[in-house]
Amino acid sequence: MRRNRFIIGSTYGPHFGSVYQSSGVVLGHLMSRAGKVTLPGPLFVTVQNTLYRNWGTRVGAVEIGAFLSTFVVAFLTRRRGAIFALSLAGLLSLAGMLLVWAVFINPINIQVRATTSESPPADWALLRDRWHRLHAIRSIFAVVGLGALISAVLWDCSR
């Protein structure tokens, strides 16, 4: 039993930090909506460009790390039935998060970053609302993925 718990810990443990951080960042974006929706265009651009200036590289590294470590877990559990299915669900959820960011959110980030508070985008409110809706979609992927990975560990521990 001890050996099994060591294997479980060494398989799942190292990657939970990055998966948890990724989920937290996405949920943080979702929770910030209430405050940002009240901002006028110039202040919205200032806030976005100030808060998220270097997030792409830092948070991107965490999210890619979460994806890669979850890929390793899914690979290591590939012959373990439900545990593999749950790990794969976590992996696909993280892939969905990354895809939504790369295809939809990053272009918005680039467009807003190219402007200043003196000249916000003409459609800044539309961009803001789309940015928050897309992060809401990412938060669903994050919660589903984290839940699937936690379920995989609990399933494995119960055996």
C-alpha positions in Angstrom: 0.0 0.0 0.0 2.8 2.4 0.8 4.6 1.7 -2.4 1.3 2.4 -4.3 0.8 5.7 -2.5 4.4 6.7 -3.4 3.7 5.9 -7.1 0.5 7.9 -6.9 2.3 10.9 -5.4 5.2 10.8 -7.8 2.9 10.4 -10.8 0.3 13.1 -9.9 1.9 15.3 -7.4 4.4 17.4 -9.3 1.9 18.6 -12.0 -1.0 19.6 -9.7 0.7 22.9 -8.8 0.8 24.1 -12.4 -2.7 22.8 -13.1 -4.0 24.5 -10.0 -2.3 27.8 -10.8 -3.7 27.7 -14.4 -7.2 27.3 -13.0 -6.7 30.0 -10.5 -5.5 32.5 -13.1 -8.4 31.8 -15.3 -10.9 32.1 -12.5 -9.2 35.4 -11.4 -9.9 36.8 -14.9 -13.5 35.8 -14.5 -13.8 37.4 -11.1 -12.3 40.7 -12.3 -15.1 41.2 -14.7 -17.4 43.0 -12.3 -14.9 45.7 -11.6 -13.7 46.2 -15.2 -17.1 46.4 -16.7 -17.6 49.7 -15.0 -14.4 51.3 -16.4 -14.5 53.8 -19.2 -12.6 52.9 -22.4 -9.3 54.8 -21.7 -9.1 53.4 -18.1 -9.9 49.9 -19.3 -7.0 50.1 -21.8 -4.7 51.4 -19.1 -5.7 48.6 -16.7 -5.3 45.9 -19.3 -2.0 47.1 -20.5 -0.7 47.6 -17.0 -1.9 44.4 -15.4 -1.4 42.0 -18.2 1.8 43.4 -19.8 4.0 40.3 -19.1 1.3 37.7 -18.3 1.6 36.1 -21.7 5.0 34.7 -21.2 4.7 33.9 -17.4 1.2 32.5 -17.3 1.8 30.8 -20.7 4.8 28.9 -19.3 2.6 27.7 -16.3 -0.2 26.6 -18.6 2.1 24.8 -21.0 3.8 23.2 -18.1 0.4 22.1 -16.8 -0.5 20.7 -20.2 2.8 18.8 -20.6 2.8 17.4 -17.1 -0.8 16.2 -17.6 0.2 14.7 -20.9 2.9 12.7 -19.0 0.3 11.6 -16.4 -2.1 10.5 -19.2 0.7 8.6 -20.9 1.7 6.9 -17.7 -1.9 5.9 -16.9 -2.8 4.8 -20.4 -3.5 1.2 -19.4 -5.5 2.0 -16.3 -9.0 2.3 -17.6 -11.0 5.0 -15.8 -7.9 6.6 -14.4 -6.6 7.1 -17.9 -10.0 8.4 -19.1 -10.1 11.0 -16.3 -6.5 12.0 -17.0 -7.3 12.3 -20.7 -10.3 14.4 -19.9 -8.0 16.7 -17.8 -5.6 16.9 -20.7 -8.2 17.7 -23.3 -9.6 20.4 -21.0 -6.2 22.0 -20.7 -5.9 21.8 -24.5 -9.2 23.5 -24.8 -8.0 26.3 -22.5 -4.9 26.8 -24.5 -6.8 26.7 -27.8 -9.3 29.4 -26.7 -6.5 31.6 -25.6 -4.4 31.2 -28.7 -7.2 31.5 -31.3 -9.5 34.0 -29.7 -8.1 35.8 -26.6 -4.5 36.5 -27.7 -5.7 38.5 -30.8 -7.7 40.7 -28.5 -4.7 41.1 -26.2 -2.6 42.1 -29.2 -5.2 44.6 -30.4 -5.6 46.2 -27.0 -1.9 46.2 -26.3 -1.3 48.2 -29.5 -3.5 51.1 -28.2 -3.1 53.7 -25.5 -5.5 55.3 -23.1 -5.5 58.4 -25.4 -6.6 56.3 -28.3 -8.5 53.2 -27.2 -10.0 50.9 -29.9 -13.2 52.2 -31.3 -14.9 48.9 -30.3 -13.2 48.6 -26.9 -16.4 47.6 -25.1 -17.1 44.8 -27.5 -13.5 43.6 -27.1 -13.7 43.8 -23.3 -17.0 41.8 -23.2 -15.6 39.2 -25.7 -12.4 38.9 -23.6 -14.4 38.2 -20.5 -16.8 35.8 -22.2 -13.9 33.8 -23.6 -12.2 33.7 -20.2 -15.5 32.4 -18.8 -15.3 29.6 -21.4 -11.7 28.9 -20.3 -12.8 28.8 -16.7 -15.2 26.0 -17.5 -12.4 24.1 -19.2 -10.2 24.8 -16.1 -12.8 23.5 -13.6 -13.6 20.5 -15.6 -9.9 19.6 -16.2 -8.9 20.1 -12.5 -12.0 18.1 -11.4 -11.1 15.3 -13.8 -7.5 15.2 -12.5 -8.6 15.2 -8.9 -11.1 12.5 -9.6 -8.3 10.4 -11.2 -6.2 10.7 -8.1 -9.1 9.9 -5.8 -10.1 6.9 -8.0 -6.5 5.7 -7.9 -6.2 6.1 -4.1 -9.4 4.2 -3.6 -8.0 1.1 -5.2 
